[in-house]
Amino acid sequence: MSRKTFFITGANSGFGLAIAAAASAKGHKVVGTVRSEASRASLAERLPAVSPVLCDVTEFERIPDVVEQAERDHGPVDVLINNAGYGHEGVLEESPLEEMRRQFDVNVFGAVAVAKAFLPRFRQRRDGFILNVTSMGGMITMPGIAYYCGSKFALQGISEVMRAEMAPFGVHVATLCPGSFRTDWAGRSMVRTARSIADYDALFDPIREARQARSGKQLGDPDKLAAAVLNLVEDNDPPPQLLLGSDAFKLVSERIARLQQEIEAWKPVTISTDG
């Protein structure tokens, strides 16, 4: 494997930390973003080979300067891992729009802002790999995570367009669509809207309780995900999206089958509108 320089957002926990650890262990140079001095100190202690950089992805105007400084200090970046993000859980009717705005600021606008800071650099160098971490929740939906799924669907679609636009310049763009993994996504890092409407109790309370009970016990191993990512970024023909986890494979496959059935069932109506 050729030695590369990685720029990983949200490198102090979850997938970001696992990928940073795996990449640095393989001899790659890693720049990892964190949001606080405490996180920077923690990352430096856990992974001394990783260069921690303060960067809140919602400070959109600051991101180009962060990227410029990172390349000045560490040389041209080869791989961007757009990992920073978090989960929001809440019944749609109960969840304030401000929580949706924050979810999209981090998961969508932040990811796009970081990618846009790298696009001209990768385009001019005719090289580079952008891996946007979405979720199986960017391809399927579940009750209680509307804002999260919406943000990941948005990033999924944007990534596909980015892939098409950057392909002529030799720049790879792909999305990583994990299922349930043993990270803090459903634990400490998840924002949960308070319950307020009793009509949703029967539908949603068991979902929330089951998610909390499974937190930390999911099938997915973040270290195995990190190993898959290192292989992916070496591929000269990466897929538009890579599902990871048996649950992601099962649920997304079932959704595609249902979608095909729905399309066929309504085909007469669909084509009836042609003039």
Sequence and secondary structure as in RCSB ss.txt:
>XXXX:A:sequence
MSRKTFFITGANSGFGLAIAAAASAKGHKVVGTVRSEASRASLAERLPAVSPVLCDVTEFERIPDVVEQAERDHG
PVDVLINNAGYGHEGVLEESPLEEMRRQFDVNVFGAVAVAKAFLPRFRQRRDGFILNVTSMGGMITMPGIAYYCG
SKFALQGISEVMRAEMAPFGVHVATLCPGSFRTDWAGRSMVRTARSIADYDALFDPIREARQARSGKQLGDPDKL
AAAVLNLVEDNDPPPQLLLGSDAFKLVSERIARLQQEIEAWKPVTISTDG
>XXXX:A:secstr
    EEEESSTTSHHHHHHHHHHHHTT EEEEEESSHHHHHHHHHH TTSEEEE  TT GGGHHHHHHHHHHHH 
   EEEE     EEB GGGS HHHHHHHHIIIIIIHHHHHHHHHHHHHHHT  EEEEE  GGGTS  TTBHHHHH
HHHHHHHHHHHHHHHHGGGT EEEEEEE SBSSSTTTTT EE     GGGHHHHHHHHHHHHHHTT  SB HHHH
HHHHHHHTT SS  SEEEESHHHHHHHHHHHHHHHHHHHHTHHHHHTT  
